Amino acid sequence: MHDRTSLLKARAPGAEMVRAWSDKALGSVTNTAFKKVESVLPDKLKKEIEIQAVVVPSFQIDQSTSENFELTRGAIDMSLKLDTHYSSQKGETAQRVIWPCLLHIWGST
């Protein structure tokens, strides 16, 4: 069984990842939720959570990618299809209608 401190320490890097790597809306909600949790913690526990052994790079995604993330998350939540337009590996313009079921972010675009 994990104690509360270790559980909170485990969630802090995840919250940092969402703030740094997702769209603005989801990052804002995550920030608000984590601040609410922190606001009710004893000072000793707040200090322990601030000292992290796991560091999340704080690069920010560009505005266009952030908007696409938010649009895709909305489509997933509402079970909607998306009409996508993109450049193929050959550099040709392509179009597809997709039905997104998850948003997986890894590496660069």
Secondary structure as UniProt FT lines:
FT   HELIX           4..21
FT   HELIX           24..39
FT   HELIX           43..50
FT   HELIX           63..77
FT   TURN            78..79
FT   STRAND          82..87
FT   TURN            89..90
FT   STRAND          93..98
//
